[in-house]
Amino acid sequence: MDMQQRQAYWRRNLRLMAVLLTIWALVSFGAGILFVEPLNNVNFMGVPLGFWFAQQGSILTFLILIAVYVWRMDKLDAEFGITEYEEEVHH
């Protein structure tokens, strides 16, 4: 892979991380802290929604975002011909 391809790969990786971390920040900080009062007016499984996001929702969102990151990085690696496994060299 040449330098231009490396830079393109890294830019796309950084863009993906920025989008996913922004989503996580909005869910954890926004729903769990900033908008907790309006969300608490809605019940989710017998619990105020703002409380649920603060306790469970941000963690579940983070786990989902990790899975999305792995899935998207596998596709990106395949697109750029990157493999995790070194091929064995037989002499």
C-alpha positions as protocol buffer text, in pm:
chain_id: "A"
residue {
  index: 1
  type: MET
  ca { x: 0 y: 0 z: 0 }
}
residue {
  index: 2
  type: ASP
  ca { x: 145 y: 336 z: -98 }
}
residue {
  index: 3
  type: MET
  ca { x: 137 y: 653 z: 112 }
}
residue {
  index: 4
  type: GLN
  ca { x: -172 y: 794 z: -60 }
}
residue {
  index: 5
  type: GLN
  ca { x: -368 y: 474 z: 8 }
}
residue {
  index: 6
  type: ARG
  ca { x: -251 y: 474 z: 371 }
}
residue {
  index: 7
  type: GLN
  ca { x: -371 y: 831 z: 416 }
}
residue {
  index: 8
  type: ALA
  ca { x: -708 y: 751 z: 255 }
}
residue {
  index: 9
  type: TYR
  ca { x: -746 y: 445 z: 479 }
}
residue {
  index: 10
  type: TRP
  ca { x: -658 y: 643 z: 791 }
}
residue {
  index: 11
  type: ARG
  ca { x: -892 y: 932 z: 696 }
}
residue {
  index: 12
  type: ARG
  ca { x: -1184 y: 691 z: 654 }
}
residue {
  index: 13
  type: ASN
  ca { x: -1098 y: 518 z: 981 }
}
residue {
  index: 14
  type: LEU
  ca { x: -1089 y: 851 z: 1166 }
}
residue {
  index: 15
  type: ARG
  ca { x: -1416 y: 962 z: 1006 }
}
residue {
  index: 16
  type: LEU
  ca { x: -1585 y: 639 z: 1115 }
}
residue {
  index: 17
  type: MET
  ca { x: -1454 y: 675 z: 1471 }
}
residue {
  index: 18
  type: ALA
  ca { x: -1564 y: 1039 z: 1487 }
}
residue {
  index: 19
  type: VAL
  ca { x: -1918 y: 955 z: 1374 }
}
residue {
  index: 20
  type: LEU
  ca { x: -1953 y: 663 z: 1615 }
}
residue {
  index: 21
  type: LEU
  ca { x: -1808 y: 854 z: 1912 }
}
residue {
  index: 22
  type: THR
  ca { x: -2038 y: 1148 z: 1837 }
}
residue {
  index: 23
  type: ILE
  ca { x: -2339 y: 917 z: 1843 }
}
residue {
  index: 24
  type: TRP
  ca { x: -2222 y: 767 z: 2170 }
}
residue {
  index: 25
  type: ALA
  ca { x: -2162 y: 1112 z: 2324 }
}
residue {
  index: 26
  type: LEU
  ca { x: -2507 y: 1231 z: 2218 }
}
residue {
  index: 27
  type: VAL
  ca { x: -2672 y: 923 z: 2364 }
}
residue {
  index: 28
  type: SER
  ca { x: -2475 y: 909 z: 2688 }
}
residue {
  index: 29
  type: PHE
  ca { x: -2436 y: 1280 z: 2760 }
}
residue {
  index: 30
  type: GLY
  ca { x: -2747 y: 1407 z: 2583 }
}
residue {
  index: 31
  type: ALA
  ca { x: -3003 y: 1146 z: 2679 }
}
residue {
  index: 32
  type: GLY
  ca { x: -2848 y: 1059 z: 3015 }
}
residue {
  index: 33
  type: ILE
  ca { x: -2773 y: 1412 z: 3140 }
}
residue {
  index: 34
  type: LEU
  ca { x: -2894 y: 1705 z: 2926 }
}
residue {
  index: 35
  type: PHE
  ca { x: -3239 y: 1579 z: 2828 }
}
residue {
  index: 36
  type: VAL
  ca { x: -3301 y: 1357 z: 3129 }
}
residue {
  index: 37
  type: GLU
  ca { x: -3596 y: 1560 z: 3262 }
}
residue {
  index: 38
  type: PRO
  ca { x: -3809 y: 1552 z: 2945 }
}
residue {
  index: 39
  type: LEU
  ca { x: -3716 y: 1188 z: 2885 }
}
residue {
  index: 40
  type: ASN
  ca { x: -3818 y: 1095 z: 3238 }
}
residue {
  index: 41
  type: ASN
  ca { x: -4176 y: 1180 z: 3141 }
}
residue {
  index: 42
  type: VAL
  ca { x: -4171 y: 866 z: 2924 }
}
residue {
  index: 43
  type: ASN
  ca { x: -4162 y: 522 z: 3083 }
}
residue {
  index: 44
  type: PHE
  ca { x: -3960 y: 242 z: 2925 }
}
residue {
  index: 45
  type: MET
  ca { x: -4013 y: -104 z: 3070 }
}
residue {
  index: 46
  type: GLY
  ca { x: -4150 y: 55 z: 3388 }
}
residue {
  index: 47
  type: VAL
  ca { x: -3853 y: 290 z: 3431 }
}
residue {
  index: 48
  type: PRO
  ca { x: -3823 y: 659 z: 3339 }
}
residue {
  index: 49
  type: LEU
  ca { x: -3652 y: 677 z: 3000 }
}
residue {
  index: 50
  type: GLY
  ca { x: -3387 y: 932 z: 3107 }
}
residue {
  index: 51
  type: PHE
  ca { x: -3286 y: 711 z: 3398 }
}
residue {
  index: 52
  type: TRP
  ca { x: -3275 y: 407 z: 3169 }
}
residue {
  index: 53
  type: PHE
  ca { x: -3043 y: 586 z: 2925 }
}
residue {
  index: 54
  type: ALA
  ca { x: -2818 y: 697 z: 3210 }
}
residue {
  index: 55
  type: GLN
  ca { x: -2796 y: 344 z: 3353 }
}
residue {
  index: 56
  type: GLN
  ca { x: -2831 y: 106 z: 3059 }
}
residue {
  index: 57
  type: GLY
  ca { x: -2891 y: 284 z: 2731 }
}
residue {
  index: 58
  type: SER
  ca { x: -2550 y: 444 z: 2692 }
}
residue {
  index: 59
  type: ILE
  ca { x: -2376 y: 115 z: 2771 }
}
residue {
  index: 60
  type: LEU
  ca { x: -2590 y: -80 z: 2523 }
}
residue {
  index: 61
  type: THR
  ca { x: -2539 y: 192 z: 2262 }
}
residue {
  index: 62
  type: PHE
  ca { x: -2163 y: 172 z: 2315 }
}
residue {
  index: 63
  type: LEU
  ca { x: -2166 y: -206 z: 2267 }
}
residue {
  index: 64
  type: ILE
  ca { x: -2370 y: -172 z: 1948 }
}
residue {
  index: 65
  type: LEU
  ca { x: -2131 y: 95 z: 1820 }
}
residue {
  index: 66
  type: ILE
  ca { x: -1835 y: -136 z: 1887 }
}
residue {
  index: 67
  type: ALA
  ca { x: -2003 y: -406 z: 1675 }
}
residue {
  index: 68
  type: VAL
  ca { x: -2071 y: -151 z: 1400 }
}
residue {
  index: 69
  type: TYR
  ca { x: -1708 y: -36 z: 1412 }
}
residue {
  index: 70
  type: VAL
  ca { x: -1579 y: -393 z: 1378 }
}
residue {
  index: 71
  type: TRP
  ca { x: -1817 y: -462 z: 1088 }
}
residue {
  index: 72
  type: ARG
  ca { x: -1727 y: -139 z: 904 }
}
residue {
  index: 73
  type: MET
  ca { x: -1352 y: -182 z: 963 }
}
residue {
  index: 74
  type: ASP
  ca { x: -1367 y: -537 z: 823 }
}
residue {
  index: 75
  type: LYS
  ca { x: -1525 y: -392 z: 509 }
}
residue {
  index: 76
  type: LEU
  ca { x: -1269 y: -111 z: 495 }
}
residue {
  index: 77
  type: ASP
  ca { x: -980 y: -355 z: 545 }
}
residue {
  index: 78
  type: ALA
  ca { x: -1114 y: -574 z: 265 }
}
residue {
  index: 79
  type: GLU
  ca { x: -1149 y: -272 z: 38 }
}
residue {
  index: 80
  type: PHE
  ca { x: -786 y: -176 z: 95 }
}
residue {
  index: 81
  type: GLY
  ca { x: -657 y: -535 z: 87 }
}
residue {
  index: 82
  type: ILE
  ca { x: -553 y: -544 z: 451 }
}
residue {
  index: 83
  type: THR
  ca { x: -560 y: -873 z: 637 }
}
residue {
  index: 84
  type: GLU
  ca { x: -510 y: -948 z: 1005 }
}
residue {
  index: 85
  type: TYR
  ca { x: -328 y: -1272 z: 937 }
}
residue {
  index: 86
  type: GLU
  ca { x: 22 y: -1294 z: 808 }
}
residue {
  index: 87
  type: GLU
  ca { x: 61 y: -1553 z: 540 }
}
residue {
  index: 88
  type: GLU
  ca { x: 306 y: -1824 z: 630 }
}
residue {
  index: 89
  type: VAL
  ca { x: 616 y: -1824 z: 420 }
}
residue {
  index: 90
  type: HIS
  ca { x: 754 y: -2168 z: 342 }
}
residue {
  index: 91
  type: HIS
  ca { x: 1118 y: -2190 z: 246 }
}
